[in-house]
Amino acid sequence: MALSARDKKALLALVEQAQLVYLFTRYPKRQELDDAGDVKKLEDGLAGMRDTAKDISSATKERASAVAWDELEKTADTPDLAWRKAKRFAPTVLRELVPLLEGEPEAAFFLRPEATVRKAPARSGRASPRRGRAGRST
């Protein structure tokens, strides 16, 4: 299904805002939240994402169902909450919406964050059975 011109314009603006917010989250949390100017930029970026998301049609929002649209529309009360929202929403918005804009000239320059892969917890205790003395060569 092709995007309407209105949705395409809103998606481009939302991805642009999400890229700025995503780049803020690449710095350490303490570094960003200790500077009032950076906190304001982060909150302004989230506000821009929130305002732009209102212009996207419900059909397009259904196509990007991994984005928690209702949570995105809520305002963060504290800088810490804004940071957590930015860390959670910006990469998801980029991963979900950039594929909808494939073929657009701007899409060639969009950030494409990879999904984070959680490492399995380290196993403690006994060594694996393959690491016995019998397997060693002298």
N, CA, C and O of each residue as an XYZ file, in Angstrom:
552
protein
N       0.840     -1.174      0.000
C       0.000      0.000      0.000
C       0.889      1.242      0.000
O       1.802      1.358      0.817
N       0.627      2.134     -0.886
C       1.413      3.365     -1.010
C       0.989      4.365      0.059
O      -0.161      4.390      0.498
N       1.934      5.170      0.454
C       1.668      6.208      1.444
C       1.052      7.429      0.782
O       1.382      7.763     -0.356
N       0.165      8.083      1.493
C      -0.374      9.347      0.985
C       0.711     10.410      1.123
O       1.671     10.238      1.875
N       0.552     11.486      0.406
C       1.527     12.579      0.471
C       1.601     13.149      1.881
O       2.679     13.510      2.353
N       0.462     13.229      2.549
C       0.421     13.754      3.919
C       1.194     12.846      4.870
O       1.980     13.321      5.690
N       0.965     11.529      4.757
C       1.670     10.577      5.612
C       3.167     10.571      5.324
O       3.990     10.500      6.236
N       3.500     10.645      4.047
C       4.920     10.640      3.674
C       5.630     11.845      4.286
O       6.733     11.718      4.819
N       4.993     13.011      4.207
C       5.586     14.220      4.769
C       5.728     14.094      6.287
O       6.757     14.465      6.852
N       4.687     13.569      6.945
C       4.730     13.402      8.399
C       5.771     12.361      8.807
O       6.479     12.557      9.794
N       5.875     11.266      8.067
C       6.870     10.238      8.379
C       8.290     10.767      8.213
O       9.164     10.487      9.034
N       8.513     11.527      7.152
C       9.841     12.111      6.958
C      10.205     13.037      8.119
O      11.336     13.013      8.604
N       9.250     13.847      8.561
C       9.500     14.754      9.677
C       9.715     13.975     10.978
O      10.571     14.336     11.785
N       8.941     12.914     11.178
C       9.088     12.118     12.398
C      10.425     11.392     12.424
O      11.077     11.342     13.466
N      10.839     10.836     11.312
C      12.134     10.163     11.246
C      13.262     11.168     11.481
O      14.248     10.853     12.147
N      13.121     12.354     10.944
C      14.134     13.393     11.158
C      14.259     13.717     12.651
O      15.369     13.803     13.177
N      13.127     13.894     13.328
C      13.142     14.166     14.771
C      13.705     12.968     15.541
O      14.492     13.142     16.471
N      13.307     11.768     15.159
C      13.760     10.562     15.856
C      15.266     10.368     15.714
O      15.915      9.874     16.636
N      15.820     10.748     14.582
C      17.270     10.637     14.403
C      18.012     11.535     15.382
O      19.012     11.120     15.967
N      17.533     12.754     15.564
C      18.172     13.669     16.509
C      18.079     13.128     17.935
O      19.056     13.165     18.683
N      16.909     12.631     18.304
C      16.727     12.072     19.642
C      17.606     10.833     19.815
O      18.233     10.650     20.858
N      17.646      9.995     18.796
C      18.474      8.784     18.862
C      19.944      9.132     19.057
O      20.636      8.473     19.833
N      20.426     10.150     18.368
C      21.828     10.536     18.509
C      22.132     11.040     19.925
O      23.235     10.829     20.428
N      21.168     11.701     20.568
C      21.379     12.105     21.953
C      21.550     10.894     22.860
O      22.331     10.933     23.810
N      20.834      9.833     22.573
C      20.902      8.659     23.447
C      22.175      7.851     23.235
O      22.417      6.897     23.975
N      22.970      8.192     22.279
C      24.229      7.491     22.055
C      25.308      7.954     23.028
O      26.334      7.289     23.172
N      25.092      9.086     23.695
C      26.010      9.583     24.704
C      25.620      8.983     26.054
O      24.489      8.527     26.220
N      26.535      8.977     27.011
C      26.187      8.468     28.346
C      25.064      9.293     28.978
O      24.997     10.511     28.812
N      24.195      8.606     29.699
C      23.039      9.248     30.321
C      23.458     10.395     31.235
O      22.880     11.481     31.181
N      24.440     10.157     32.054
C      24.885     11.188     33.004
C      25.358     12.438     32.270
O      25.083     13.557     32.702
N      26.062     12.249     31.172
C      26.576     13.389     30.411
C      25.434     14.232     29.864
O      25.502     15.461     29.895
N      24.394     13.589     29.368
C      23.271     14.322     28.786
C      22.392     14.974     29.844
O      21.948     16.108     29.667
N      22.138     14.272     30.938
C      21.209     14.793     31.934
C      21.851     15.797     32.884
O      21.141     16.491     33.612
N      23.181     15.887     32.892
C      23.852     16.876     33.736
C      23.853     18.265     33.117
O      24.091     19.247     33.819
N      23.596     18.368     31.830
C      23.603     19.650     31.134
C      22.163     20.065     30.835
O      21.451     19.379     30.102
N      21.747     21.181     31.401
C      20.365     21.649     31.215
C      20.042     21.904     29.745
O      18.914     21.674     29.309
N      21.024     22.376     28.981
C      20.801     22.620     27.555
C      20.533     21.330     26.793
O      19.667     21.288     25.919
N      21.279     20.278     27.125
C      21.065     18.992     26.467
C      19.720     18.382     26.856
O      19.050     17.765     26.027
N      19.328     18.554     28.115
C      18.025     18.052     28.564
C      16.918     18.754     27.782
O      15.960     18.119     27.342
N      17.056     20.058     27.613
C      16.040     20.815     26.853
C      15.976     20.330     25.407
O      14.886     20.172     24.857
N      17.134     20.091     24.787
C      17.148     19.596     23.407
C      16.500     18.222     23.311
O      15.758     17.944     22.369
N      16.781     17.369     24.281
C      16.183     16.034     24.289
C      14.669     16.127     24.434
O      13.929     15.471     23.700
N      14.210     16.941     25.376
C      12.765     17.106     25.582
C      12.099     17.757     24.377
O      10.977     17.397     24.021
N      12.779     18.713     23.746
C      12.240     19.342     22.533
C      12.148     18.328     21.396
O      11.187     18.341     20.627
N      13.135     17.458     21.287
C      13.104     16.423     20.261
C      11.950     15.456     20.466
O      11.269     15.081     19.512
N      11.729     15.052     21.722
C      10.587     14.178     22.016
C       9.265     14.895     21.739
O       8.318     14.286     21.242
N       9.204     16.189     22.062
C       7.994     16.966     21.782
C       7.760     17.054     20.272
O       6.622     16.963     19.811
N       8.833     17.228     19.510
C       8.707     17.249     18.055
C       8.212     15.916     17.513
O       7.379     15.880     16.607
N       8.723     14.823     18.066
C       8.248     13.496     17.659
C       6.761     13.346     17.983
O       5.982     12.848     17.171
N       6.388     13.782     19.172
C       5.002     13.665     19.628
C       4.064     14.482     18.731
O       3.004     14.001     18.332
N       4.463     15.720     18.419
C       3.627     16.579     17.582
C       3.503     16.037     16.163
O       2.426     16.077     15.569
N       4.593     15.537     15.633
C       4.575     15.014     14.266
C       3.773     13.724     14.181
O       3.112     13.474     13.173
N       3.822     12.905     15.221
C       3.086     11.634     15.213
C       1.587     11.854     15.120
O       0.861     10.982     14.644
N       1.117     13.009     15.569
C      -0.324     13.309     15.497
C      -0.799     13.447     14.057
O      -1.982     13.257     13.778
N       0.111     13.776     13.138
C      -0.257     13.979     11.738
C      -0.289     12.682     10.923
O      -0.670     12.698      9.752
N       0.102     11.578     11.523
C       0.168     10.305     10.797
C      -1.184      9.612     10.890
O      -1.794      9.564     11.958
N      -1.642      9.080      9.774
C      -2.953      8.427      9.738
C      -2.941      7.137     10.548
O      -1.890      6.541     10.789
N      -4.122      6.725     10.958
C      -4.232      5.499     11.752
C      -3.846      4.269     10.937
O      -3.329      3.302     11.495
N      -4.087      4.290      9.626
C      -3.699      3.155      8.779
C      -2.184      2.990      8.752
O      -1.681      1.867      8.801
N      -1.466      4.081      8.675
C      -0.008      4.014      8.669
C       0.493      3.595     10.047
O       1.462      2.843     10.148
N      -0.151      4.070     11.103
C       0.239      3.654     12.450
C       0.038      2.155     12.633
O       0.820      1.507     13.330
N      -0.989      1.604     12.023
C      -1.219      0.155     12.104
C      -0.124     -0.620     11.383
O       0.243     -1.716     11.807
N       0.399     -0.059     10.299
C       1.498     -0.718      9.579
C       2.766     -0.763     10.412
O       3.575     -1.679     10.262
N       2.948      0.211     11.284
C       4.110      0.263     12.175
C       3.632     -0.054     13.597
O       3.745      0.771     14.503
N       3.112     -1.235     13.766
C       2.477     -1.599     15.035
C       3.466     -1.797     16.181
O       3.053     -1.825     17.340
N       4.745     -1.934     15.892
C       5.735     -2.113     16.963
C       5.982     -0.815     17.732
O       6.511     -0.846     18.844
N       5.610      0.306     17.159
C       5.762      1.592     17.839
C       4.572      1.761     18.786
O       3.422      1.627     18.367
N       4.841      2.048     20.036
C       3.788      2.285     21.028
C       3.312      3.732     20.882
O       3.749      4.617     21.618
N       2.429      3.955     19.941
C       2.003      5.305     19.593
C       1.370      6.026     20.770
O       1.614      7.215     20.973
N       0.558      5.316     21.551
C      -0.098      5.965     22.688
C       0.910      6.383     23.758
O       0.730      7.419     24.398
N       1.952      5.606     23.958
C       2.997      5.980     24.917
C       3.838      7.147     24.394
O       4.282      7.995     25.168
N       4.051      7.184     23.092
C       4.825      8.267     22.492
C       4.123      9.606     22.689
O       4.778     10.639     22.823
N       2.800      9.588     22.706
C       2.034     10.826     22.823
C       2.040     11.413     24.230
O       1.644     12.564     24.418
N       2.483     10.638     25.220
C       2.523     11.137     26.597
C       3.796     11.944     26.832
O       4.861     11.614     26.310
N       3.669     13.006     27.623
C       4.801     13.874     27.946
C       5.553     13.309     29.147
O       4.943     12.869     30.122
N       6.872     13.326     29.067
C       7.697     12.865     30.177
C       7.723     13.925     31.277
O       7.866     15.116     31.001
N       7.582     13.477     32.524
C       7.535     14.404     33.659
C       8.913     14.829     34.142
O       9.083     15.944     34.636
N       9.892     13.953     34.002
C      11.235     14.238     34.521
C      12.265     14.020     33.417
O      11.984     13.322     32.443
N      13.445     14.603     33.554
C      14.495     14.351     32.564
C      14.871     12.876     32.480
O      15.177     12.379     31.396
N      14.850     12.169     33.611
C      15.176     10.746     33.598
C      14.147      9.959     32.785
O      14.506      9.066     32.017
N      12.878     10.290     32.956
C      11.825      9.632     32.188
C      11.943      9.978     30.704
O      11.712      9.124     29.849
N      12.297     11.215     30.399
C      12.508     11.613     29.004
C      13.648     10.796     28.394
O      13.561     10.361     27.246
N      14.705     10.593     29.161
C      15.835      9.792     28.679
C      15.384      8.358     28.376
O      15.713      7.805     27.326
N      14.630      7.766     29.303
C      14.175      6.387     29.095
C      13.245      6.285     27.892
O      13.321      5.327     27.123
N      12.369      7.271     27.728
C      11.483      7.262     26.557
C      12.292      7.387     25.264
O      12.013      6.710     24.275
N      13.286      8.254     25.291
C      14.123      8.445     24.100
C      14.863      7.162     23.761
O      14.933      6.774     22.595
N      15.413      6.501     24.769
C      16.152      5.258     24.538
C      15.239      4.163     23.987
O      15.680      3.323     23.203
N      13.977      4.171     24.394
C      13.051      3.127     23.972
C      12.393      3.446     22.622
O      12.257      2.563     21.775
N      11.988      4.700     22.424
C      11.183      5.019     21.246
C      11.980      5.387     20.004
O      11.613      4.968     18.906
N      13.041      6.143     20.135
C      13.753      6.617     18.946
C      14.261      5.471     18.071
O      14.020      5.502     16.864
N      14.951      4.458     18.614
C      15.396      3.372     17.733
C      14.233      2.578     17.140
O      14.295      2.137     15.992
N      13.172      2.400     17.930
C      12.013      1.654     17.420
C      11.347      2.407     16.287
O      10.977      1.812     15.274
N      11.192      3.699     16.448
C      10.583      4.517     15.388
C      11.423      4.418     14.119
O      10.882      4.259     13.025
N      12.733      4.510     14.262
C      13.598      4.442     13.079
C      13.525      3.061     12.419
O      13.421      2.961     11.197
N      13.578      2.008     13.222
C      13.531      0.652     12.645
C      12.210      0.375     11.951
O      12.182     -0.320     10.935
N      11.122      0.902     12.477
C       9.800      0.622     11.920
C       9.410      1.528     10.753
O       8.749      1.080      9.815
N       9.811      2.790     10.804
C       9.320      3.743      9.805
C      10.228      3.898      8.592
O       9.747      4.192      7.497
N      11.516      3.707      8.766
C      12.426      3.866      7.626
C      12.068      2.908      6.486
O      12.093      3.331      5.330
N      11.736      1.632      6.755
C      11.344      0.761      5.635
C      10.097      1.244      4.885
O       9.948      0.956      3.697
N       9.215      1.962      5.549
C       8.028      2.494      4.872
C       8.385      3.596      3.878
O       7.609      3.905      2.973
N       9.564      4.185      4.058
C       9.988      5.301      3.209
C      11.023      4.886      2.172
O      11.618      5.742      1.517
N      11.247      3.583      2.016
C      12.207      3.128      1.004
C      11.798      3.666     -0.360
O      10.613      3.708     -0.693
N      12.771      4.068     -1.128
C      12.505      4.634     -2.442
C      12.499      6.149     -2.440
O      12.605      6.772     -3.496
N      12.377      6.747     -1.267
C      12.455      8.196     -1.161
C      13.928      8.599     -1.187
O      14.756      7.897     -0.605
N      14.278      9.689     -1.834
C      15.687     10.093     -1.887
C      16.308     10.312     -0.508
O      17.484     10.015     -0.300
N      15.518     10.830      0.432
C      16.034     11.098      1.775
C      16.387      9.822      2.520
O      17.250      9.835      3.398
N      15.728      8.719      2.179
C      15.907      7.455      2.903
C      17.337      6.937      2.813
O      17.768      6.166      3.671
N      18.065      7.343      1.804
C      19.452      6.895      1.665
C      20.325      7.403      2.803
O      21.378      6.826      3.075
N      19.911      8.458      3.463
C      20.727      9.065      4.506
C      20.211      8.819      5.916
O      20.783      9.336      6.876
N      19.144      8.040      6.062
C      18.574      7.793      7.379
C      19.445      6.849      8.190
O      20.093      5.951      7.652
N      19.444      7.074      9.496
C      20.105      6.156     10.417
C      19.288      4.872     10.484
O      18.061      4.896     10.388
N      19.977      3.768     10.649
C      19.298      2.481     10.761
C      19.858      1.709     11.957
O      20.730      0.854     11.804
N      19.346      2.020     13.140
C      19.871      1.327     14.321
C      19.505     -0.148     14.279
O      18.411     -0.525     13.860
N      20.433     -0.961     14.718
C      20.183     -2.400     14.767
C      19.482     -2.732     16.065
O      19.638     -2.036     17.069
N      18.720     -3.786     16.035
C      18.065     -4.247     17.253
C      19.126     -4.722     18.230
O      20.091     -5.378     17.838
N      18.951     -4.395     19.483
C      19.915     -4.825     20.483
C      19.691     -6.289     20.799
O      18.560     -6.749     20.956
N      20.788     -7.003     20.888
C      20.726     -8.417     21.208
C      21.236     -8.565     22.632
O      22.363     -8.184     22.948
N      20.403     -9.116     23.467
C      20.801     -9.313     24.862
C      21.677    -10.555     24.950
O      21.353    -11.611     24.407
N      22.786    -10.396     25.646
C      23.705    -11.514     25.829
C      23.151    -12.443     26.890
O      22.524    -12.010     27.857
N      23.396    -13.726     26.689
C      22.987    -14.711     27.677
C      23.841    -14.537     28.923
O      25.025    -14.220     28.816
N      23.270    -14.737     30.090
C      24.067    -14.594     31.303
C      25.194    -15.619     31.329
O      25.054    -16.738     30.834
N      26.311    -15.211     31.915
C      27.472    -16.090     31.984
C      27.160    -17.272     32.885
O      26.532    -17.129     33.934
N      27.599    -18.414     32.463
C      27.367    -19.631     33.243
C      28.463    -19.749     34.288
O      29.645    -19.605     33.978
N      28.082    -20.003     35.482
C      29.064    -20.190     36.537
C      29.034    -21.644     36.985
O      28.092    -22.387     36.709
N      30.055    -22.009     37.658
C      30.072    -23.379     38.163
C      31.061    -24.224     37.407
O      32.182    -23.798     37.127
N      30.643    -25.411     37.081
C      31.526    -26.393     36.463
C      31.927    -26.001     35.050
O      31.206    -25.294     34.346
N      33.080    -26.474     34.666
C      33.541    -26.277     33.291
C      32.774    -27.219     32.391
O      32.203    -28.204     32.858
N      32.756    -26.926     31.121
C      32.025    -27.774     30.188
C      32.719    -29.125     30.065
O      33.931    -29.211     30.264
N      31.978    -30.176     29.744
C      32.570    -31.504     29.663
C      33.625    -31.622     28.570
O      34.451    -32.533     28.611
N      33.613    -30.729     27.606
C      34.580    -30.807     26.515
C      35.958    -30.315     26.924
O      36.918    -30.513     26.179
N      36.084    -29.695     28.054
C      37.356    -29.107     28.468
C      38.091    -29.955     29.503
O      38.759    -29.410     30.381
N      37.986    -31.183     29.420
C      38.681    -32.041     30.364
C      40.138    -32.240     29.985
O      40.590    -31.752     28.950
N      40.872    -32.957     30.826
C      42.277    -33.224     30.549
C      42.458    -34.157     29.377
O      43.479    -34.112     28.691
N      41.494    -34.983     29.148
C      41.629    -35.963     28.070
C      41.761    -35.288     26.722
O      42.371    -35.856     25.816
N      41.218    -34.112     26.559
C      41.243    -33.424     25.279
C      42.513    -32.675     25.025
O      42.714    -32.191     23.911
N      43.381    -32.555     25.995
C      44.610    -31.779     25.822
C      45.692    -32.609     25.161
O      45.813    -33.811     25.397
N      46.452    -31.961     24.352
C      47.600    -32.639     23.756
C      48.854    -32.123     24.426
O      48.906    -30.969     24.852
N      49.854    -32.960     24.522
C      51.100    -32.565     25.188
C      52.203    -32.365     24.209
O      53.321    -32.030     24.600
